[in-house]
């Protein structure tokens, strides 16, 4: 089975705090892809990052950083010095093959973590 | 490059009616996916179209259907609307398949009364 778990339903922080959003996944696929998306209050989902299963290098983009660890099947997302504009729902997603569905890839989504950054 | 567009943005229908939503993907993107989003339910996958063929389907009743045209534009149709169909319907396009990032439209907010 393929699954994405975002155990934190809601997180509330004060501006300038660092915050880490957890994502744990399950897949039997050896080649898979992981994604993070942001959904601000306006509603439109925004792509943040794509990572394939063979690239375990951590990535940093400004205040955002991602920690991919295959050993623990986790792909966590950290926002450093959070800002009010970071308030959004963040989704983690996994792309793996469905062997019982013609070997097609399908995107499996976590339920999201709602982040509130308070001034 | 223009983003994904969806029309209409807002829709109010009554139970029993049917509705058609439209999605124009990013130029060059051949895969279009549809999602239903309701509070507390996350993103529920409806279906994915690629080159005018439905490639993947979620667990929704047959009242939900879709199609894709040769220019990659896609429509989804919901017949015999129920109150529970009230949701934000999101369309996403990607280059080829789910190994690529998806780009989302602003969504269509459907309210069924």
Interface residues (C-beta under 8 A of the other chain):
Chain A: X33 X35 X37 X42 X43 X44 X45 X46 X47 X50 X52 X91 X95 X98 X101 X104 X105 X106 X107 X109 X110 X111 X112
Chain B: X33 X42 X43 X45 X48 X55 X56 X88 X90 X92 X97 X98 X99 X100 X101 X102 X103 X104 X105 X106 X107
